[in-house]
């Protein structure tokens, strides 16, 4: 691996990746290309360029890319077509960003003639798996440098000492100020891990949450909103059509305002350990029930049930880093086929942490027939006598089993 000549580093400009940048130059004596992705994390990214220049990175080797629209259109929305939830609660906000970062890393490798990529994920985490599975799927011969699996800088104190020795700027938050947590953010969510959250009984302070007000502090009056869907994707809010990333940003604003989307979760990591994290996913927490509401009137019963059976497998594939796998693509093709009739509008009420569906409609694809489902006179649309034969046929095996044996 020491024969690496040029490496593309996934670079945030923070302490860890700044240390990695310098370490790569020292340990590998290679040319470094930095890649910083704008996924809607809400941070100023230009300082990353200044830091890269400070360490001698050529301007043409600094990539800062706005990937917000691609992120939502090609990754978040396909995942929500599947209603994907990991372990019953987690909306996969970190997981779904990693395959896009891996894709762009490999694109930059090809653009610059690099022969390796590097990332700042630790040897304990899921992200190392997600980045590297994605990279290998897209470029099987790629070399990967994971410093946390190689160096001896395995504590914050050692990182700070290395940074001070090498003139790497140290932000106030690393000296005891700012948030005490490890934070990852993108347009879909913000996650909080580490430090005091490593005690699963600790209740995080209210000041930790950055994107949502507490439900108690949310407005006392509910807010009504209408979401339109075409082929399973959100296309308009209150009749206003916007690009995908702007639609999600607006849902985030609405959800944050009403205290929607907080989650405190102990999850099972791919590497085998349990991990506690807190998540804010305000827009996704509105999008999921809204999408299911439109599906409820447009999907055939057995198709809907099949989707629900496949969803945990699909969600686990994303969580475990298999976005680019043939099985995820096969599942996506099936899911997208089911979404052709998922066209309609859902009416929501947002109130103090709750997303309440108060109506749904589809002018073109609804399977809801009030003539059949009515509790009033249906004028012969449904013959209730048919139910007797149906019940007897389904009870036949139960009756045979119980004859002469008693209740087993």
C-alpha positions as CSV (number, residue, x, y, z in Angstrom):
1,X,0.0,0.0,0.0
2,X,2.9,2.4,0.5
3,X,3.3,2.6,-3.3
4,X,0.2,4.9,-3.4
5,X,1.0,7.9,-5.6
6,X,-2.3,9.9,-5.4
7,X,-5.2,9.5,-2.9
8,X,-8.6,11.1,-2.8
9,X,-9.6,11.9,0.8
10,X,-13.2,12.4,1.9
11,X,-12.5,15.7,3.7
12,X,-14.7,17.7,6.0
13,X,-12.1,20.2,7.1
14,X,-12.7,19.2,10.7
15,X,-10.0,18.0,13.2
16,X,-10.0,14.3,12.2
17,X,-9.8,14.7,8.5
18,X,-7.3,17.6,8.8
19,X,-5.1,15.3,10.8
20,X,-5.6,12.6,8.2
21,X,-4.6,14.9,5.4
22,X,-1.3,15.7,7.1
23,X,-0.7,12.1,8.1
24,X,-1.2,10.9,4.5
25,X,1.4,13.4,3.4
26,X,3.8,12.2,6.0
27,X,3.1,8.4,6.1
28,X,2.5,7.8,2.4
29,X,4.5,10.7,0.8
30,X,1.7,10.9,-1.8
31,X,-0.3,13.6,-3.5
32,X,-3.6,14.3,-1.8
33,X,-6.9,15.3,-3.5
34,X,-9.6,16.5,-1.1
35,X,-13.3,15.9,-1.7
36,X,-15.9,17.8,0.4
37,X,-19.6,17.0,-0.2
38,X,-22.4,19.4,0.4
39,X,-25.3,17.1,1.4
40,X,-27.2,19.9,3.0
41,X,-25.5,19.7,6.4
42,X,-25.9,23.5,6.8
43,X,-22.2,24.3,7.3
44,X,-20.0,26.7,5.5
45,X,-17.8,24.5,3.3
46,X,-15.3,27.1,1.9
47,X,-13.2,26.9,5.1
48,X,-12.3,23.4,4.0
49,X,-10.8,24.8,0.8
50,X,-8.7,27.3,2.8
51,X,-7.4,24.5,5.1
52,X,-6.6,22.3,2.2
53,X,-4.6,25.1,0.5
54,X,-2.8,25.7,3.8
55,X,-1.4,22.2,3.6
56,X,-0.2,22.6,0.1
57,X,-3.1,20.9,-1.8
58,X,-3.1,22.2,-5.4
59,X,-6.3,24.2,-6.2
60,X,-7.2,21.8,-9.0
61,X,-7.1,18.9,-6.4
62,X,-9.7,20.5,-4.2
63,X,-13.3,19.3,-4.9
64,X,-16.2,20.9,-3.1
65,X,-19.4,19.6,-4.7
66,X,-23.1,20.5,-4.2
67,X,-24.7,17.1,-4.2
68,X,-28.0,18.0,-2.4
69,X,-30.3,17.4,-5.4
70,X,-28.7,14.1,-6.4
71,X,-28.7,13.0,-2.7
72,X,-32.5,13.5,-2.3
73,X,-33.6,12.6,-5.9
74,X,-31.4,9.5,-6.4
75,X,-30.9,8.1,-2.8
76,X,-33.4,9.5,-0.3
77,X,-36.5,9.3,-2.4
78,X,-35.8,5.8,-3.7
79,X,-35.4,4.7,-0.1
80,X,-38.6,6.3,1.0
81,X,-40.5,4.5,-1.9
82,X,-39.6,1.4,0.1
83,X,-40.7,2.9,3.4
84,X,-37.4,1.8,4.7
85,X,-36.9,1.7,8.5
86,X,-34.0,-0.1,10.3
87,X,-34.9,-2.1,13.4
88,X,-38.4,-0.6,13.5
89,X,-37.3,3.0,14.2
90,X,-34.3,4.4,12.4
91,X,-34.8,6.2,9.1
92,X,-31.3,5.6,7.9
93,X,-30.2,9.2,7.6
94,X,-26.4,8.5,7.9
95,X,-26.5,5.2,6.0
96,X,-28.1,6.6,2.9
97,X,-25.5,9.3,2.4
98,X,-22.5,7.0,2.3
99,X,-23.1,5.3,-1.1
100,X,-23.3,8.8,-2.8
101,X,-20.0,9.8,-1.1
102,X,-18.4,6.6,-2.3
103,X,-19.7,7.1,-5.8
104,X,-18.2,10.6,-6.0
105,X,-14.9,9.5,-4.5
106,X,-14.5,6.9,-7.3
107,X,-15.6,9.5,-9.9
108,X,-12.8,11.8,-8.7
109,X,-10.3,9.0,-8.7
110,X,-11.0,8.5,-12.4
111,X,-11.0,12.3,-13.1
112,X,-7.6,12.8,-11.4
113,X,-5.9,9.6,-12.1
114,X,-5.6,8.7,-8.4
115,X,-5.0,5.1,-7.3
116,X,-6.5,5.2,-3.8
117,X,-9.2,6.7,-1.6
118,X,-9.1,7.5,2.1
119,X,-11.8,8.2,4.8
120,X,-12.0,9.1,8.4
121,X,-14.3,6.3,9.6
122,X,-13.1,4.4,12.6
123,X,-12.5,0.7,12.8
124,X,-15.5,0.4,15.2
125,X,-18.1,2.0,13.0
126,X,-20.5,1.2,10.2
127,X,-19.2,3.9,7.9
128,X,-15.9,2.1,7.1
129,X,-18.0,-0.7,5.7
130,X,-20.4,1.5,3.8
131,X,-17.6,3.6,2.2
132,X,-15.5,0.6,1.3
133,X,-18.2,-1.8,0.0
134,X,-19.4,1.1,-2.2
135,X,-15.9,1.8,-3.5
136,X,-15.1,-1.8,-4.3
137,X,-18.5,-2.3,-6.0
138,X,-17.7,0.7,-8.3
139,X,-14.0,0.1,-8.8
140,X,-12.8,-3.4,-7.7
141,X,-9.1,-2.6,-7.9
142,X,-9.3,0.6,-5.8
143,X,-6.8,0.9,-2.9
144,X,-8.3,2.1,0.4
145,X,-6.4,3.8,3.2
146,X,-8.3,3.8,6.5
147,X,-6.0,5.7,8.9
148,X,-7.9,4.7,12.1
149,X,-7.0,1.1,11.3
150,X,-3.3,2.0,10.8
151,X,-2.1,4.8,13.0
152,X,-1.6,5.0,16.8
153,X,-3.6,8.2,17.2
154,X,-6.4,6.4,19.0
155,X,-7.5,9.1,21.5
156,X,-8.6,12.7,21.3
157,X,-5.6,13.8,23.3
158,X,-3.2,12.2,20.7
159,X,-5.1,13.8,17.8
160,X,-4.9,17.2,19.5
161,X,-1.2,16.7,20.2
162,X,-0.5,15.7,16.6
163,X,-2.5,18.7,15.4
164,X,-0.6,21.1,17.6
165,X,2.7,19.7,16.5
166,X,1.9,20.1,12.8
167,X,0.2,23.5,12.9
168,X,-3.3,22.2,12.3
169,X,-5.9,24.7,13.5
170,X,-7.9,23.4,16.5
171,X,-11.4,24.7,16.9
172,X,-12.8,25.7,20.2
173,X,-15.2,22.8,20.4
174,X,-12.2,20.4,20.6
175,X,-10.9,22.3,23.6
176,X,-13.9,21.9,25.7
177,X,-16.4,24.3,24.1
178,X,-19.2,23.6,21.7
179,X,-21.1,20.4,21.5
180,X,-19.8,17.4,23.5
181,X,-21.1,15.0,20.9
182,X,-19.9,13.5,17.7
183,X,-22.3,15.0,15.1
184,X,-23.1,14.0,11.5
185,X,-25.6,16.0,9.5
186,X,-27.1,16.1,6.0
187,X,-30.3,17.2,4.5
188,X,-32.2,14.2,5.8
189,X,-31.0,14.1,9.4
190,X,-28.6,15.0,12.2
191,X,-27.1,12.3,14.4
192,X,-25.5,12.7,17.9
193,X,-23.2,10.0,19.3
194,X,-20.5,9.6,21.9
195,X,-19.4,11.1,25.2
196,X,-22.4,11.3,27.6
197,X,-24.7,9.4,25.2
198,X,-22.5,6.3,25.7
199,X,-24.5,5.9,28.9
200,X,-27.8,4.5,27.5
201,X,-29.7,5.7,30.6
202,X,-28.6,9.3,30.2
203,X,-31.3,11.7,29.0
204,X,-29.7,14.2,26.7
205,X,-30.2,17.9,27.6
206,X,-32.6,19.9,25.5
207,X,-29.8,22.1,24.2
208,X,-28.4,19.1,22.3
209,X,-31.1,19.1,19.7
210,X,-30.3,21.5,16.8
211,X,-33.1,21.0,14.2
212,X,-36.3,20.6,16.2
213,X,-38.0,22.3,19.1
214,X,-39.3,20.1,21.9
215,X,-42.9,19.0,21.4
216,X,-43.7,21.0,24.6
217,X,-42.4,24.2,23.0
218,X,-44.1,23.6,19.6
219,X,-47.0,25.9,18.6
220,X,-50.2,25.4,20.5
221,X,-52.2,25.4,17.2
222,X,-51.9,22.6,14.6
223,X,-50.7,23.3,11.1
224,X,-52.3,21.7,8.1
225,X,-50.3,20.7,5.0
226,X,-51.0,18.9,1.7
227,X,-48.4,16.7,0.0
228,X,-48.6,15.5,-3.6
229,X,-47.0,12.4,-4.8
230,X,-46.2,11.1,-8.3
231,X,-45.0,7.5,-8.8
232,X,-44.2,7.4,-5.1
233,X,-42.1,10.5,-4.9
234,X,-43.0,13.8,-3.2
235,X,-43.5,16.4,-5.9
236,X,-45.3,19.3,-4.3
237,X,-46.1,20.9,-0.9
238,X,-49.4,22.8,-0.7
239,X,-49.5,22.7,-4.5
240,X,-46.1,24.2,-5.0
241,X,-43.7,22.1,-7.0
242,X,-40.0,22.4,-6.1
243,X,-36.8,20.5,-6.8
244,X,-36.4,17.4,-4.6
245,X,-33.9,18.9,-2.1
246,X,-36.0,22.0,-1.6
247,X,-39.1,19.9,-0.9
248,X,-37.1,18.0,1.8
249,X,-35.8,21.3,3.2
250,X,-39.3,22.6,3.5
251,X,-40.5,19.4,5.3
252,X,-37.5,19.8,7.6
253,X,-38.7,23.4,8.4
254,X,-42.2,22.2,9.1
255,X,-41.1,19.2,11.2
256,X,-38.6,21.2,13.2
257,X,-41.2,23.9,14.0
258,X,-43.6,21.3,15.4
259,X,-41.2,19.2,17.3
260,X,-41.4,16.2,14.9
261,X,-38.6,13.7,14.2
262,X,-36.6,13.1,17.4
263,X,-35.4,9.6,18.1
264,X,-33.2,8.1,20.9
265,X,-32.1,4.6,19.7
266,X,-29.8,1.8,20.8
267,X,-29.1,0.0,17.5
268,X,-27.2,-3.1,16.4
269,X,-24.1,-2.1,14.4
270,X,-22.9,-4.2,11.5
271,X,-19.6,-4.8,13.2
272,X,-21.4,-6.6,16.1
273,X,-21.7,-4.1,18.9
274,X,-24.7,-2.1,20.2
275,X,-24.5,1.7,19.8
276,X,-26.7,4.4,21.2
277,X,-27.4,7.5,19.1
278,X,-29.9,10.3,19.0
279,X,-31.3,11.4,15.7
280,X,-33.4,14.3,14.3
281,X,-35.2,13.5,11.0
282,X,-38.0,16.1,10.9
283,X,-38.7,15.9,7.1
284,X,-38.4,12.2,6.8
285,X,-40.7,11.7,9.8
286,X,-43.4,13.6,7.8
287,X,-42.6,12.0,4.5
288,X,-42.9,8.4,5.6
289,X,-46.5,8.4,6.9
290,X,-47.6,10.6,4.1
291,X,-46.2,8.2,1.5
292,X,-47.9,5.2,3.2
293,X,-51.2,7.1,3.3
294,X,-51.1,7.5,-0.5
295,X,-50.1,3.8,-0.9
296,X,-53.0,2.8,1.3
297,X,-55.5,3.8,-1.4
298,X,-53.5,3.1,-4.5
299,X,-51.7,-0.3,-3.9
300,X,-53.2,-3.7,-4.3
301,X,-53.4,-5.5,-0.9
302,X,-51.0,-8.3,-1.8
303,X,-48.5,-5.9,-3.3
304,X,-48.6,-3.7,-0.2
305,X,-48.1,-6.7,2.0
306,X,-45.2,-8.0,-0.1
307,X,-43.5,-4.5,0.1
308,X,-43.9,-4.6,3.9
309,X,-42.3,-8.1,4.0
310,X,-39.3,-7.0,1.9
311,X,-38.8,-3.7,3.6
312,X,-36.7,-4.9,6.5
313,X,-34.3,-6.7,4.1
314,X,-34.1,-3.6,2.0
315,X,-33.4,-1.4,5.1
316,X,-30.8,-3.8,6.4
317,X,-29.0,-3.8,3.0
318,X,-28.7,0.0,3.2
319,X,-27.7,0.0,6.8
320,X,-25.0,-2.6,6.1
321,X,-23.6,-0.7,3.1
322,X,-25.0,-2.8,0.2
323,X,-26.6,0.0,-1.8
324,X,-24.6,-0.9,-4.9
325,X,-25.3,-4.6,-4.5
326,X,-27.3,-6.6,-7.1
327,X,-29.8,-7.6,-4.5
328,X,-30.6,-4.0,-3.5
329,X,-30.9,-3.0,-7.2
330,X,-33.2,-6.0,-7.8
331,X,-35.4,-5.0,-4.8
332,X,-35.4,-1.4,-6.0
333,X,-36.6,-2.4,-9.4
334,X,-39.5,-4.3,-7.8
335,X,-40.3,-1.4,-5.5
336,X,-40.2,1.1,-8.3
337,X,-42.6,-1.1,-10.3
338,X,-45.1,-1.0,-7.4
339,X,-44.9,2.8,-7.3
340,X,-46.3,3.5,-10.7
341,X,-49.9,3.9,-9.4
342,X,-48.8,5.8,-6.2
343,X,-50.1,9.1,-7.3
344,X,-52.2,11.3,-5.1
345,X,-52.5,13.8,-2.3
346,X,-52.4,13.4,1.5
347,X,-53.7,15.9,4.0
348,X,-51.7,16.1,7.2
349,X,-52.1,17.8,10.6
350,X,-48.8,18.6,12.3
351,X,-49.1,19.1,16.1
352,X,-46.6,18.9,19.0
353,X,-44.4,16.1,17.7
354,X,-47.2,14.3,15.8
355,X,-47.9,13.7,12.1
356,X,-51.6,13.0,11.8
357,X,-53.0,11.9,8.5
358,X,-56.5,13.5,8.2
359,X,-57.2,12.5,4.6
360,X,-55.9,11.1,1.3
361,X,-57.1,11.0,-2.3
362,X,-56.0,9.9,-5.7
363,X,-58.0,11.1,-8.7
364,X,-56.4,8.6,-11.1
365,X,-55.3,5.5,-9.2
366,X,-57.5,5.0,-6.1
367,X,-58.6,1.5,-5.4
368,X,-61.0,2.7,-2.7
369,X,-64.5,2.0,-3.8
370,X,-67.1,3.6,-1.4
371,X,-69.9,1.7,-3.1
372,X,-68.4,-1.6,-1.8
373,X,-67.0,-0.4,1.5
374,X,-70.1,1.5,2.7
375,X,-71.9,0.5,5.8
376,X,-75.1,1.8,4.2
377,X,-77.1,0.1,1.5
378,X,-74.6,-0.8,-1.3
379,X,-77.3,-1.5,-3.9
380,X,-76.0,-5.0,-4.5
381,X,-72.3,-4.0,-5.1
382,X,-71.2,-6.6,-2.5
383,X,-73.1,-9.8,-1.7
384,X,-72.6,-10.4,2.0
385,X,-73.7,-14.0,1.6
386,X,-70.5,-14.7,-0.2
387,X,-68.6,-14.4,3.1
388,X,-70.1,-17.6,4.5
389,X,-68.4,-19.8,1.9
390,X,-65.2,-18.0,2.2
391,X,-65.1,-18.5,6.0
392,X,-66.0,-22.1,5.8
393,X,-63.3,-22.9,3.3
394,X,-60.7,-21.1,5.5
395,X,-62.0,-22.9,8.6
396,X,-61.9,-26.3,7.0
397,X,-58.4,-27.3,8.2
398,X,-59.1,-25.9,11.7
399,X,-62.2,-28.0,11.9
400,X,-60.5,-31.2,10.7
401,X,-57.6,-30.7,13.2
402,X,-60.0,-30.3,16.1
403,X,-62.3,-33.2,15.3
404,X,-62.0,-35.8,18.0
405,X,-58.8,-34.3,19.4
406,X,-60.0,-31.3,21.3
407,X,-58.4,-27.9,21.1
408,X,-54.7,-28.2,20.3
